[in-house]
Amino acid sequence: MPGMTEGETNGSDLRARVLGQGEIFRKLDHALATERLAHAYLFLGPRGTGKTRTAIAFAQRLLSPDPDTPAFRRVARLAHPDLHLVFPMSKDDAADGTRVGQILSEYASNPYGMLATSETATVGIDQIRALKERIAMACVEAPRRVVIWSDAGRLSEPAAQSALKMVEEPPPDTVHILCAEESAQMLPTLVSRCQRVRIRRLTPAQIAGTLESEGVPAAEARILASLAGGSLWRAAQMRTEDVLGLREQTLRLFSVDGASAAAVAQRVESVGRSWNPTLAHRAVDLLLMWHHDLLWVQGHLPQDALVHVDRLPQLQAAAAKIPLDEIRRRIRILEELAESVDQRVNPILALQVALSHIASGAEAGEPALF
Protein backbone atom coordinates (compact mmCIF):
# COMPACT_ATOMS: atom_id res chain seq x y z
CA MET A 1 0.00 0.00 0.00
CA PRO A 2 1.14 3.59 -0.45
CA GLY A 3 3.64 4.46 2.28
CA MET A 4 4.29 0.83 3.23
CA THR A 5 7.93 -0.14 3.60
CA GLU A 6 9.40 -3.50 2.66
CA GLY A 7 9.66 -4.41 6.33
CA GLU A 8 5.94 -4.03 7.02
CA THR A 9 3.52 -6.93 6.72
CA ASN A 10 0.31 -5.62 8.27
CA GLY A 11 -2.48 -5.41 5.74
CA SER A 12 -0.56 -7.09 2.94
CA ASP A 13 -2.63 -10.29 2.93
CA LEU A 14 -5.34 -9.43 0.41
CA ARG A 15 -7.63 -12.25 1.52
CA ALA A 16 -8.34 -10.30 4.68
CA ARG A 17 -10.00 -7.63 2.50
CA VAL A 18 -12.18 -10.01 0.49
CA LEU A 19 -15.60 -10.72 2.02
CA GLY A 20 -17.60 -13.90 1.74
CA GLN A 21 -15.41 -15.93 -0.62
CA GLY A 22 -13.77 -18.31 1.85
CA GLU A 23 -15.18 -21.44 0.19
CA ILE A 24 -13.82 -20.35 -3.19
CA PHE A 25 -10.36 -19.82 -1.72
CA ARG A 26 -10.47 -23.27 -0.14
CA LYS A 27 -11.28 -24.90 -3.48
CA LEU A 28 -8.63 -22.94 -5.35
CA ASP A 29 -6.02 -23.71 -2.67
CA HIS A 30 -6.89 -27.40 -2.93
CA ALA A 31 -6.40 -27.29 -6.70
CA LEU A 32 -3.02 -25.66 -6.19
CA ALA A 33 -1.95 -28.12 -3.50
CA THR A 34 -2.97 -31.16 -5.58
CA GLU A 35 -1.43 -29.76 -8.78
CA ARG A 36 -4.82 -29.55 -10.47
CA LEU A 37 -4.66 -25.87 -11.20
CA ALA A 38 -6.54 -24.91 -14.37
CA HIS A 39 -4.78 -22.76 -16.94
CA ALA A 40 -7.80 -20.42 -17.15
CA TYR A 41 -10.59 -19.49 -14.75
CA LEU A 42 -13.69 -17.41 -15.28
CA PHE A 43 -14.92 -15.60 -12.16
CA LEU A 44 -18.58 -14.72 -12.60
CA GLY A 45 -20.69 -12.49 -10.36
CA PRO A 46 -22.63 -9.23 -10.09
CA ARG A 47 -20.77 -5.97 -10.23
CA GLY A 48 -19.12 -4.99 -6.98
CA THR A 49 -19.05 -8.45 -5.40
CA GLY A 50 -15.25 -8.61 -5.46
CA LYS A 51 -14.41 -10.72 -8.53
CA THR A 52 -11.20 -8.91 -9.40
CA ARG A 53 -10.10 -8.57 -5.78
CA THR A 54 -10.73 -12.29 -5.23
CA ALA A 55 -8.63 -13.01 -8.31
CA ILE A 56 -5.77 -10.81 -7.09
CA ALA A 57 -5.89 -12.35 -3.62
CA PHE A 58 -5.57 -15.82 -5.16
CA ALA A 59 -2.79 -14.59 -7.43
CA GLN A 60 -0.92 -13.49 -4.32
CA ARG A 61 -0.70 -17.14 -3.22
CA LEU A 62 0.22 -18.30 -6.72
CA LEU A 63 3.07 -15.83 -7.03
CA SER A 64 4.39 -15.81 -3.46
CA PRO A 65 2.92 -18.22 -0.91
CA ASP A 66 5.09 -16.81 1.89
CA PRO A 67 3.45 -13.67 3.39
CA ASP A 68 6.77 -12.59 4.91
CA THR A 69 8.40 -11.96 1.53
CA PRO A 70 8.71 -8.65 -0.33
CA ALA A 71 7.11 -10.34 -3.34
CA PHE A 72 3.94 -11.01 -1.35
CA ARG A 73 3.70 -7.33 -0.46
CA ARG A 74 4.41 -6.27 -4.03
CA VAL A 75 1.31 -8.17 -5.15
CA ALA A 76 -0.69 -6.21 -2.55
CA ARG A 77 0.57 -3.01 -4.20
CA LEU A 78 -0.14 -4.45 -7.67
CA ALA A 79 3.55 -3.99 -8.41
CA HIS A 80 4.68 -7.60 -8.87
CA PRO A 81 6.41 -8.09 -12.27
CA ASP A 82 4.67 -11.44 -12.88
CA LEU A 83 1.19 -10.12 -12.18
CA HIS A 84 -0.53 -8.59 -15.21
CA LEU A 85 -3.88 -6.79 -14.94
CA VAL A 86 -5.95 -6.08 -18.02
CA PHE A 87 -8.85 -3.70 -17.52
CA PRO A 88 -11.00 -1.31 -19.59
CA MET A 89 -9.24 1.93 -20.45
CA SER A 90 -9.52 4.73 -22.95
CA LYS A 91 -6.87 4.73 -25.69
CA ASP A 92 -5.16 7.74 -24.15
CA ASP A 93 -4.98 6.13 -20.71
CA ALA A 94 -3.77 2.82 -22.12
CA ALA A 95 -0.92 4.58 -23.92
CA ASP A 96 0.12 6.51 -20.82
CA GLY A 97 2.24 4.36 -18.53
CA THR A 98 2.09 6.96 -15.78
CA ARG A 99 -1.70 6.99 -15.88
CA VAL A 100 -1.88 3.20 -15.78
CA GLY A 101 0.34 3.17 -12.71
CA GLN A 102 -1.82 5.81 -11.06
CA ILE A 103 -5.00 3.80 -11.66
CA LEU A 104 -3.43 0.66 -10.21
CA SER A 105 -2.10 2.54 -7.18
CA GLU A 106 -5.51 4.06 -6.47
CA TYR A 107 -7.18 0.68 -6.82
CA ALA A 108 -4.70 -0.99 -4.48
CA SER A 109 -5.25 1.68 -1.82
CA ASN A 110 -9.05 1.80 -2.03
CA PRO A 111 -10.77 -1.45 -1.00
CA TYR A 112 -14.09 -0.24 -2.46
CA GLY A 113 -12.85 1.08 -5.81
CA MET A 114 -13.44 -0.33 -9.27
CA LEU A 115 -10.65 -1.09 -11.72
CA ALA A 116 -11.86 0.95 -14.69
CA THR A 117 -11.37 4.46 -15.96
CA SER A 118 -14.93 5.03 -17.19
CA GLU A 119 -18.23 3.26 -17.72
CA THR A 120 -17.74 3.30 -21.51
CA ALA A 121 -14.10 2.20 -21.63
CA THR A 122 -13.20 -1.11 -23.25
CA VAL A 123 -10.22 -3.45 -23.43
CA GLY A 124 -8.71 -2.68 -26.82
CA ILE A 125 -6.52 -4.66 -29.18
CA ASP A 126 -3.50 -2.44 -28.45
CA GLN A 127 -3.65 -3.49 -24.80
CA ILE A 128 -3.65 -7.14 -25.85
CA ARG A 129 -0.67 -6.64 -28.14
CA ALA A 130 1.28 -5.00 -25.32
CA LEU A 131 0.33 -7.84 -22.98
CA LYS A 132 1.52 -10.45 -25.49
CA GLU A 133 4.92 -8.81 -25.62
CA ARG A 134 5.22 -8.84 -21.83
CA ILE A 135 4.22 -12.45 -21.29
CA ALA A 136 6.35 -13.70 -24.18
CA MET A 137 9.31 -13.14 -21.85
CA ALA A 138 10.34 -15.45 -19.04
CA CYS A 139 8.84 -15.02 -15.57
CA VAL A 140 10.84 -12.46 -13.61
CA GLU A 141 10.85 -13.90 -10.09
CA ALA A 142 7.85 -16.16 -9.48
CA PRO A 143 7.44 -19.78 -10.60
CA ARG A 144 4.53 -18.69 -12.78
CA ARG A 145 2.75 -15.58 -14.03
CA VAL A 146 -0.88 -14.59 -13.54
CA VAL A 147 -2.96 -12.57 -16.00
CA ILE A 148 -6.15 -11.11 -14.55
CA TRP A 149 -8.76 -9.82 -16.98
CA SER A 150 -11.01 -7.42 -15.09
CA ASP A 151 -14.36 -6.76 -16.83
CA ALA A 152 -13.63 -9.35 -19.50
CA GLY A 153 -17.13 -8.76 -20.83
CA ARG A 154 -15.89 -5.39 -22.09
CA LEU A 155 -13.29 -6.75 -24.50
CA SER A 156 -13.62 -5.26 -27.96
CA GLU A 157 -14.27 -7.80 -30.70
CA PRO A 158 -10.64 -7.84 -31.97
CA ALA A 159 -9.37 -7.95 -28.39
CA ALA A 160 -11.67 -10.87 -27.55
CA GLN A 161 -10.45 -12.86 -30.53
CA SER A 162 -6.84 -12.20 -29.60
CA ALA A 163 -7.53 -13.08 -25.94
CA LEU A 164 -9.05 -16.37 -27.07
CA LYS A 165 -5.80 -17.35 -28.77
CA MET A 166 -3.84 -16.47 -25.64
CA VAL A 167 -6.09 -18.55 -23.41
CA GLU A 168 -6.19 -21.47 -25.84
CA GLU A 169 -2.40 -21.59 -26.11
CA PRO A 170 -1.02 -20.05 -22.91
CA PRO A 171 2.72 -19.76 -22.40
CA PRO A 172 4.16 -22.24 -19.88
CA ASP A 173 3.33 -21.60 -16.22
CA THR A 174 0.71 -18.96 -17.03
CA VAL A 175 -2.67 -18.76 -15.29
CA HIS A 176 -5.43 -16.60 -16.74
CA ILE A 177 -8.27 -15.37 -14.51
CA LEU A 178 -11.09 -13.67 -16.39
CA CYS A 179 -13.73 -11.70 -14.48
CA ALA A 180 -17.18 -10.86 -15.82
CA GLU A 181 -20.73 -10.28 -14.62
CA GLU A 182 -22.24 -12.88 -16.95
CA SER A 183 -20.77 -15.38 -19.39
CA ALA A 184 -23.25 -14.12 -22.02
CA GLN A 185 -21.14 -10.95 -22.28
CA MET A 186 -18.23 -12.95 -23.69
CA LEU A 187 -17.32 -15.07 -26.68
CA PRO A 188 -18.77 -18.56 -26.11
CA THR A 189 -15.49 -20.12 -27.28
CA LEU A 190 -13.57 -18.06 -24.73
CA VAL A 191 -15.95 -19.09 -21.96
CA SER A 192 -15.59 -22.75 -22.92
CA ARG A 193 -11.83 -22.61 -22.37
CA CYS A 194 -12.21 -21.53 -18.73
CA GLN A 195 -13.15 -23.23 -15.50
CA ARG A 196 -16.06 -21.26 -14.08
CA VAL A 197 -16.10 -19.95 -10.54
CA ARG A 198 -19.23 -18.27 -9.23
CA ILE A 199 -18.49 -15.33 -6.94
CA ARG A 200 -21.18 -15.07 -4.29
CA ARG A 201 -23.17 -11.98 -3.53
CA LEU A 202 -22.32 -10.55 -0.15
CA THR A 203 -24.95 -10.74 2.56
CA PRO A 204 -26.43 -7.54 3.99
CA ALA A 205 -24.87 -8.45 7.34
CA GLN A 206 -21.39 -8.68 5.77
CA ILE A 207 -21.78 -5.35 4.01
CA ALA A 208 -23.29 -3.61 7.02
CA GLY A 209 -20.52 -4.89 9.26
CA THR A 210 -17.87 -3.55 6.89
CA LEU A 211 -19.56 -0.17 6.64
CA GLU A 212 -19.86 0.09 10.41
CA SER A 213 -16.16 -0.72 10.75
CA GLU A 214 -15.56 2.29 8.48
CA GLY A 215 -17.53 4.55 10.83
CA VAL A 216 -20.96 4.48 9.18
CA PRO A 217 -23.77 4.65 11.79
CA ALA A 218 -25.51 1.30 12.31
CA ALA A 219 -28.94 2.43 11.08
CA GLU A 220 -27.50 3.92 7.89
CA ALA A 221 -25.21 0.93 7.32
CA ARG A 222 -28.15 -1.46 7.58
CA ILE A 223 -30.18 0.40 4.98
CA LEU A 224 -27.24 0.84 2.62
CA ALA A 225 -26.43 -2.86 2.87
CA SER A 226 -30.01 -3.81 2.05
CA LEU A 227 -30.09 -1.47 -0.95
CA ALA A 228 -26.73 -2.68 -2.26
CA GLY A 229 -27.89 -5.95 -3.80
CA GLY A 230 -24.89 -7.88 -2.48
CA SER A 231 -22.37 -5.34 -3.78
CA LEU A 232 -19.98 -3.69 -1.35
CA TRP A 233 -18.94 -1.29 -4.10
CA ARG A 234 -22.54 -0.15 -4.60
CA ALA A 235 -22.99 0.34 -0.86
CA ALA A 236 -19.81 2.41 -0.73
CA GLN A 237 -21.01 4.51 -3.65
CA MET A 238 -24.27 5.24 -1.86
CA ARG A 239 -22.44 6.49 1.21
CA THR A 240 -22.36 9.88 -0.47
CA GLU A 241 -26.17 9.96 -0.41
CA ASP A 242 -28.22 10.99 2.60
CA VAL A 243 -30.09 7.70 2.68
CA LEU A 244 -31.74 8.37 6.05
CA GLY A 245 -32.91 11.78 4.85
CA LEU A 246 -34.22 10.23 1.65
CA ARG A 247 -36.14 7.69 3.71
CA GLU A 248 -37.90 10.42 5.67
CA GLN A 249 -38.70 12.39 2.52
CA THR A 250 -40.02 9.27 0.80
CA LEU A 251 -42.22 8.24 3.71
CA ARG A 252 -43.74 11.73 3.79
CA LEU A 253 -44.22 11.79 0.02
CA PHE A 254 -46.13 8.51 -0.01
CA SER A 255 -48.26 9.28 3.05
CA VAL A 256 -51.38 10.12 1.01
CA ASP A 257 -54.04 8.04 2.77
CA GLY A 258 -57.47 9.31 1.66
CA ALA A 259 -55.98 12.33 -0.12
CA SER A 260 -57.97 14.06 -2.87
CA ALA A 261 -56.86 14.13 -6.49
CA ALA A 262 -55.86 17.78 -6.06
CA ALA A 263 -53.79 16.95 -2.98
CA VAL A 264 -52.03 14.12 -4.83
CA ALA A 265 -51.27 16.44 -7.74
CA GLN A 266 -49.84 19.00 -5.33
CA ARG A 267 -47.67 16.33 -3.72
CA VAL A 268 -46.31 15.27 -7.11
CA GLU A 269 -45.64 18.88 -8.06
CA SER A 270 -43.66 19.35 -4.86
CA VAL A 271 -40.95 16.91 -6.00
CA GLY A 272 -40.74 18.37 -9.51
CA ARG A 273 -37.88 17.35 -11.76
CA SER A 274 -35.89 15.88 -8.90
CA TRP A 275 -38.05 12.76 -9.25
CA ASN A 276 -35.87 11.11 -11.87
CA PRO A 277 -35.54 7.36 -12.61
CA THR A 278 -32.59 6.94 -10.23
CA LEU A 279 -34.40 8.62 -7.34
CA ALA A 280 -37.60 6.73 -8.15
CA HIS A 281 -35.84 3.37 -7.91
CA ARG A 282 -34.07 4.28 -4.69
CA ALA A 283 -37.32 5.49 -3.12
CA VAL A 284 -39.25 2.40 -4.22
CA ASP A 285 -36.55 0.14 -2.82
CA LEU A 286 -36.75 1.93 0.53
CA LEU A 287 -40.53 1.67 0.60
CA LEU A 288 -40.55 -1.99 -0.36
CA MET A 289 -38.14 -2.73 2.49
CA TRP A 290 -40.40 -0.71 4.79
CA HIS A 291 -43.43 -2.79 3.80
CA HIS A 292 -41.57 -6.05 4.13
CA ASP A 293 -40.58 -4.93 7.63
CA LEU A 294 -44.26 -4.34 8.36
CA LEU A 295 -45.10 -7.88 7.24
CA TRP A 296 -42.22 -9.18 9.37
CA VAL A 297 -43.51 -7.31 12.43
CA GLN A 298 -47.06 -8.51 11.85
CA GLY A 299 -45.76 -12.07 11.76
CA HIS A 300 -43.95 -11.57 15.10
CA LEU A 301 -40.69 -12.70 13.50
CA PRO A 302 -37.22 -11.91 14.91
CA GLN A 303 -36.47 -8.19 14.94
CA ASP A 304 -32.83 -8.63 13.98
CA ALA A 305 -33.93 -9.26 10.38
CA LEU A 306 -35.60 -5.85 10.07
CA VAL A 307 -33.97 -3.27 7.82
CA HIS A 308 -35.55 -0.25 9.50
CA VAL A 309 -35.03 -1.55 13.00
CA ASP A 310 -34.18 1.98 14.17
CA ARG A 311 -37.84 2.86 13.49
CA LEU A 312 -39.24 -0.16 15.32
CA PRO A 313 -41.89 1.72 17.39
CA GLN A 314 -43.34 3.28 14.21
CA LEU A 315 -43.31 -0.07 12.45
CA GLN A 316 -45.06 -1.75 15.37
CA ALA A 317 -47.73 0.95 15.56
CA ALA A 318 -48.45 0.73 11.83
CA ALA A 319 -48.38 -3.07 11.78
CA ALA A 320 -50.99 -3.17 14.55
CA LYS A 321 -53.42 -0.96 12.59
CA ILE A 322 -52.95 -1.67 8.89
CA PRO A 323 -54.65 -4.74 7.39
CA LEU A 324 -52.42 -7.34 5.80
CA ASP A 325 -54.24 -7.10 2.46
CA GLU A 326 -53.63 -3.35 2.33
CA ILE A 327 -49.90 -3.80 2.87
CA ARG A 328 -49.78 -6.35 0.07
CA ARG A 329 -51.82 -4.07 -2.20
CA ARG A 330 -49.36 -1.24 -1.72
CA ILE A 331 -46.42 -3.55 -2.37
CA ARG A 332 -48.00 -4.36 -5.74
CA ILE A 333 -48.44 -0.63 -6.46
CA LEU A 334 -44.78 0.02 -5.68
CA GLU A 335 -43.64 -2.88 -7.85
CA GLU A 336 -45.76 -1.52 -10.71
CA LEU A 337 -44.16 1.91 -10.19
CA ALA A 338 -40.68 0.41 -10.49
CA GLU A 339 -41.71 -1.53 -13.59
CA SER A 340 -43.12 1.61 -15.21
CA VAL A 341 -39.85 3.44 -14.63
CA ASP A 342 -37.93 0.50 -16.10
CA GLN A 343 -40.13 0.72 -19.17
CA ARG A 344 -39.22 4.40 -19.50
CA VAL A 345 -42.62 5.74 -18.59
CA ASN A 346 -42.32 9.37 -17.49
CA PRO A 347 -41.27 8.94 -13.82
CA ILE A 348 -43.41 11.89 -12.65
CA LEU A 349 -46.48 10.46 -14.39
CA ALA A 350 -45.74 7.03 -12.89
CA LEU A 351 -45.47 8.64 -9.45
CA GLN A 352 -48.82 10.36 -9.81
CA VAL A 353 -50.50 7.10 -10.81
CA ALA A 354 -48.95 5.26 -7.85
CA LEU A 355 -49.93 7.93 -5.31
CA SER A 356 -53.46 8.07 -6.73
CA HIS A 357 -53.85 4.32 -6.34
CA ILE A 358 -52.58 4.45 -2.79
CA ALA A 359 -54.89 7.35 -1.91
CA SER A 360 -58.00 5.85 -3.53
CA GLY A 361 -57.63 2.56 -1.69
CA ALA A 362 -57.49 4.10 1.77
CA GLU A 363 -60.47 5.59 3.55
CA ALA A 364 -60.15 9.01 5.05
CA GLY A 365 -59.04 8.74 8.65
CA GLU A 366 -57.28 5.42 8.24
CA PRO A 367 -53.99 5.28 10.16
CA ALA A 368 -51.06 6.27 8.00
CA LEU A 369 -49.09 3.30 6.74
CA PHE A 370 -45.87 5.29 6.39
Buried (B, 14 or more C-beta within 10 A) or exposed (E): EEEBEEEEBEEBBBBEBBBBBEEBBEEBEEBBEEEEBBBBBBBBBBBBBBBBBBBBBBBBBBBBBEBEBEBBBBBBBBBBBBBBBBBBBBEEBBEBEEBBEEBBBEBBBEBBBBBBBEEEBBBBBBBBEBBBEEBEEEBEEBEBBBBBBBBBBBBBEEBBBBBBEBBEEBBEBBBBBBBBBEBEBBBEEBBBBBEEBEBBBBEBEBBBBBBBEEEBEEBBBBBBBBBBBBBBBBBBBBBEBEBBEBBEBBBEBBBBBBBEEEEBBEBBEEBEEEBEBEBBBBBBBBBBBBBBBBBBBBEEEEEEEBBBBBBEEBBBEBBEEBEEEBBEBBBEBBEBBBEBBEEEBEBBEBBBBBBBBBBEBBEEEBEBBB
